[in-house]
Amino acid sequence: MSLSLEQKQAVVAEIAAQLAKAQAVIVAENRGLPVEVVTSLRAKARKSGLYLRVLKNTLARRAVKGTPFEKLAEQMSGPLMYGIAQDPVAGAKVLSEFAKENELFVIKGGAMPNAMMSTKDVKALATMPSREELLARLVGTLQAPIVKLVRTMNEVPGKFVRTLAAVQAAKEEAAT
């Protein structure tokens, strides 16, 4: 069933809107995958904020034209699934994990704004810590000197209180 001109224009506009807010596009070949397997992939992708779409390559080329992902048109051949992600690491992780589980799903490459990625690059991106994990590490690193300073500053009055308690105990002992 082919799409009408209006439907094609709507699809191109939808993809262009997704590309406008995307940080990465990952392209994968999905030849011969059962529907239930693809459905489970779509569910995982939705949870991680990855927009998945199977498109005709001509429509995809029109959608990427004039965007920072324009170089991606070189990789568009064969039956492809496009993963458009606002968080590149999360998108790469979902698709790489799925590719490990399903040998029919092959990651062909991808792009970040004005930069192409090979299959190796996508897999390397998938091994990076997530944005949340990196932010947590940063907060821990920034917080460590402050915590150490507070502990050091707290030690002076604490030592004074312990000294007073020792003096008081010595006086009570001397009185008895």
ABEGO torsion letter per residue (X at the ends): XBBBAAAAAAAAAAAAAAAAABABBBBBBBBGBBAAAAAAAAAAAAAAGBBBBBBBAAAAAAAABGBAAAAAAAABBEBBBBBBBABAAAAAAAAAAAAAABAABBBAEEBBBGBBBBAAAAAAAAABBBAAAAAAAAAAAAAAAAAAAAAAAAAAAAAAAAAAAAAAAAAAAAAX
